[in-house]
């Protein structure tokens, strides 16, 4: 397990650099990420480079035994560039160009910006591509942060039309795919196709989905442009990566991660806890639920764990946390402080979830500009903050941390996650509270509470190692997906498909087949009707198998078995569909396929998972109270306490206690346990 720090030598006097480097070395840090926002310092005028300061900074860090991760500086183009070439700035949906003065104000498709990108990345890679102190590269920084994926400039309009030509070949094919006969939208020339914005009504959802795909592809292509330059100049031992945000919807994480050596994400637990609970698009907790009270000084462990699992699933490979919060953030609504023990708890939690390295953000709190209130390991005045002391204490645990990260990441349950499904449901949720990501989070949270380990995976992943696979909404159905899932079930797997599965085609048209479209034969049931239920409306449920109680709320589908062996596990007990199925099960080959016709509550989700886990003979971990979460990597199962009070639970017939902001390690067999270290 490697630990690192984000450092900005350009922010501090040169005489301070050796002091900082020595303190980093004493704290047991290995990696230092630098330069990802330093374009103007590298190239103060077009074509005129200044490397003296960066040479010296790398030498100082190297002399202290530290290894350097260099960031390409393209997230923050300098003022001379945007002033001389204003066309590089992105344009918002209202036609306004982004102004200089912050970051991420460039357009991903702009040829002029591509030319400047190639120059600075080539120069940087040529100079440091074989430097003995440099071990890796981060391309750009947080693609998409500040809602900067969608651009509506002329360059994007032209690039979008080229993307459409490549996808559809002919206008007839495009018109058929989009259903442009509706509202007289039919196009007779490629130049007629606009970007989907600034219209009196909401845009054609097929048009909009293709624009979202195009925009994501543009980011991936821009990353590839830099990746090709780096690969042609750097040592083969150097890694190349990028640091995504946790649950950002505009970029396909699978596509972005695929060509990289590994993927990273930036973990800010307290800020993400606010977002997860907020009343805004993408909040992971619904209006009838909320994080625990501990979430605002330690973060919500389910939210952080969900983001870890999502990141691991992008490559199904260990990841890095390239920015790990260590104190207050500056960008949330309330920005609370964090409690003692947070740095250690977050580090171990990341490692248990699949991280191989954690890089802390940041070294020293900055005295100027936008991030003045963001904490570092050092205060603004350079005195040590509490995080530094925790980092020193963590050195005694480096050996068990290394042993943990040497183990493989395994899971019992696969949760299928797909960007096309997410994007299509964001465009047409048909219910204000229906959120694709929130549905996945509910299952992740319930699985974690039940002590079941979970992986978030694409449909294309090898599912044979997972006894249970869940697709909360396989919204876009294809024959290929249906065939893959059918083969998985026939070979002995258990599959649960959630509501709204198979509703759409890849073109974002409603299927012409009976619902759930191509999955109908797989589940052996037909959706004969569906209702979007407003607040206060509900249909009663009667369980005929699993111990499910309560009501169907939010969304409900009326199911009719369409295969002789399909059985009804839950039926509607009142309302317009009284007696019809709400949950069905079809045995198929050596496995079983279930279809769930309503959006379950957390309690209903837990009850259903208990039923499924029992049927799959899944070994569950200990039942844990709120605020305790268990993660397993290799043979080690760690139980984390994210509360400020000691928490007790029963495991293998023993009463165990986890101290506040601490964790204990359990053996897989459950016959041994030990505190890794006393709580701080």
TORDRENNU-383446 format. One record per residue (C-alpha): y, z, x. Coordinates in steps of 0.2 Angstrom, whole numbers, plus 5000, padded with zeros to 4 digits. Layout:
BEGIN
YZX ...
***
This chain:
BEGIN
500050005000 501649945008 503350025003 505049935006 506849945002 508249814996 509649825009 511349735010 511949745028 513449635023 514149775013 514249905027 515049915044 513949845058 513950015067 513050085052 511549965053 510650055067 510850225058 510150155042 508650065050 508150225059 508250325042 507150185034 505850195048 505850385047 505550375028 503950265031 504650105024 503849945030 504849805022 506649765020 507249635008 508949565013 510149415011 509749354993 511649364988 512449315005 512749135003 514549145007 514249255023 512949125029 514048975024 515849025023 516348835021 515348685017 514248635031 514948775043 513648915045 513849085052 512249165058 512849295070 512849435057 511149395050 510449375068 511049545072 510549635056 508749565058 508649615076 509249795071 507949815058 506649735069 507049855083 506650005071 504949925068 505449855051 504849685044 506049575034 505949485018 507249355017 507949295000 508649124998 510449154992 510549024978 510749154964 512549174969 513449014974 515049044983 516749014977 517148864988 515648774980 516048804962 517848764965 517548604974 516048554962 516348624945 514948524938 513748634945 514148774933 513048794918 513748764900 513448874886 512948824868 514848824863 515248694877 516048824889 515748814907 515248974916 516549044927 516449104945 516549294948 514749354945 513049274948 511849154940 513249034935 512348874940 511348744931 509548714936 509548524933 511248484942 511048354956 512548414965 511848594965 510148534971 510948454986 511848614991 510248714988 509348594999 510548615013 510648805013 508848835011 508348715024 509648795036 508948965033 507148915034 507448815050 508248965059 507149105053 505549015048 504649075064 505649235068 504449365073 505249495062 505249395046 503649405036 504049335019 505349245007 505949274990 506649124981 508249154972 508349314962 507849354944 507849184937 508549194919 509449354921 510949364910 510249234898 510549094910 509048974907 509748874893 511148754898 512048624888 512848514901 512748324902 511548344916 510348444905 510548324891 510048174902 508648274910 507948334893 507948154887 506948104903 505748254900 505548184882 505148004888 503848074900 503048184886 503048054871 503247884880 503947804864 505247854851 503947824837 502847954845 504248074846 504848054828 503148084822 502948234832 504548314827 504448254809 506148174810 506048094793 506648264786 508548264784 508648084791 508448144809 507547994815 508047924832 508147744836 508747764854 508447894867 510247924870 510447984852 509448144855 510548294857 510248454864 509748574850 511448674848 513048664838 512348604822 512848664805 511048734801 509748794813 508948654823 507248564820 505948684826 504948554835 506548484844 507048664848 505248714855 505248554866 506948604873 506348784877 504848704886 506048584895 507148724901 505748834907 505048674916 506748654924 506748824932 504948794938 505548624946 507048704954 505948844962 504748704968 506148614976 506548774986 504648804989 504348634996 505748655009 505148835014 503348775016 503948635028 504848755039 504148925039 502648995048 500948985038 500849175038 502449195029 502249235010 503349154997 503749244980 504949274966 505549424957 505449404938 506149524925 504949624915 504749544897 505949394898 505549254886 506449104892 505349064907 503449034907 502849164919 501149074921 501948914927 503249004938 501949114947 500648974949 501248894966 501849064973 500749174985 501049314973 502249364959 503449504958 504449594945 505949714945 505449884937 506849984929 505950114918 507450204910 508450044906 506949954899 506550104888 508250084880 507949904877 506249934870 506950054857 508549954853 508949864838 508949694845 507849534847 506349584857 506349764855 504549824858 504649974846 504949924828 506150004816 504750134811 504350184828 505250244844 504850304862 504550484866 506050594871 505450584890 505850394890 507650414895 507450504911 505750434916 505550284906 504250244893 502550234902 501850114889 503349994891 503250004910 501349984910 501449834898 502649744910 501449784925 500049714915 501049554910 501549524928 499749544934 499149424921 500249284927 499149254942 497749374938 498049444955 498949594962 500849584962 502349674970 503749774962 505149694972 506449814964 505949984959 507250094951 507550264961 508950334951 510250294938 510550104934 512250034929 511849904916 511050004901 511950084887 511850264893 511150254910 510450434912 509950514928 508050534932 507050684935 506350744952 504650664955 505150504946 505050394962 503250464966 502650444948 503350264947 502550214964 500850284959 500950214942 501350034949 499850044961 498650094948 499249954937 498949824951 500449824962 500049804981 501849844987 503349934980 505149894986 506450014980 508149964974 509350004983 509650085000 511350144997 512450154982 513850024983 515650074982 516349904975 516049774962 514849764948 513449894953 514550034958 513650154947 511850104953 511050244963 510250214980 509150314992 510850364999 512450414990 514050314991 514550435005 512950395015 512250565012 510450565007 510050564988 508550644980 507550484981 507550495000 506750665000 505450614988 505050464999 504850575014 503550685004 502650524998 502150495017 500750625015 499950525001 500050355010 498150355014 497550384996 498850254990 498150135002 496350164996 496950144978 497749974981 496249914992 495249924975 495149774963 496049774946 494849774932 494949784913 493849804898 494849714885 495849554887 497449534877 497849344875 499649304878 500449134877 502249074879 502148924866 501549054853 502949174858 504249034857 503748954841 503749124832 505449174839 506049004832 505349044815 504749224813 504849204794 505049394794 506549484802 505349614810 503949494815 504049494834 502649414845 502949524860 503049684849 501249644841 500549634859 501449794864 500649884849 498949834855 499249874873 499950044868 498450084856 497250024869 498050134883 498050284871 496250264868 495850254887 495350074887 495949964901 496749804896 497349644904 498549514897 497949344900 498149164896 496949064885 496348974900 495749124909 493949154912 493549284898 491749304902 491949474910 492849554895 491749624881 493249614869 494649484868 496149504856 497349374851 498649464840 499249294834 498549134841 499949044832 499748874839 498048814837 497148674846 495348614846 495248654865 495748834862 494548844847 493148774858 493448894872 493549044861 491948994851 491048974868 491549154872 490949224856 489349124856 488949194873 489049374867 490949414866 491849504852 493449414847 494849474836 496149354829 497649424821 498749354807 499649194808 498349114819 498148924819 499648904808 500548774820 500148624830 500748604848 502148504841 502648654831 502148574814 501148664801 499348614803 498648494789 497048584789 496648744779 497148894788 496848964801 496748784806 495548744821 494948924821 494348924803 492448884808 492549014822 493049154810 492149094795 493649124783 495049034775 496849104773 497149054754 498849134753 500149224764 501549344760 503049394771 503349574764 505049644764 505349834767 504649934753 503349814748 501549844752 499749804747 498349934746 496849924757 495049974755 493949994770 492149934769 491749964787 493050024800 493950184796 495550104791 496750184779 498550154773 499349994767 499649814772 501549804776 502649674784 501449524783 499849494773 498649354771 497349334758 495649284765 494149204758 492449204767 492049024770 490349044779 488749124772 488649254785 490449314785 490649484779 492249574772 492649734782 494249774773 494849714756 496449724746 496349864733 497849824723 499249694721 499049504718 497549494729 496549644723 494649614729 495049484741 494649504760 496049574772 494849584787 493249474790 491849474803 490749324806 489249344818 489149184829 487849154842 487649324852 489449384848 490649404833 492349344827 493449444817 495049394808 496349514803 497549464789 498949584790 500049664803 499349834807 500249994810 499950084827 498750204818 497850064810 497749974826 496950124834 495650144821 495149954822 495049974841 493950124840 492750024828 492749874840 492549974856 491050064848 490249894843 490549834860 489849994869 491550004878 491650164889 493250254883 494250364894 494950534888 495850554872 497650594878 499150674870 500850574869 501650564886 500050554895 499350384900 497750334910 497550184921 496050134931 495950034947 494250014955 493350174953 494850284951 495550334934 497350414936 498050514922 499950524922 501050644914 502750574909 503450724901 504350884907 502951004901 501151034907 499950934897 498150974893 496750864888 494850874888 493750764900 491950784902 491850944893 493251024904 495051074900 496150984912 498051014915 499250884922 500950964928 502550884923 503050714931 501350724940 499550654939 497750694942 496350574948 494750574939 493150494945 492450354934 490950454930 492050594925 491150724936 492550754948 494350774947 495750834958 497650844959 498250714972 499650824977 500650964969 502050924957 503850914965 
***
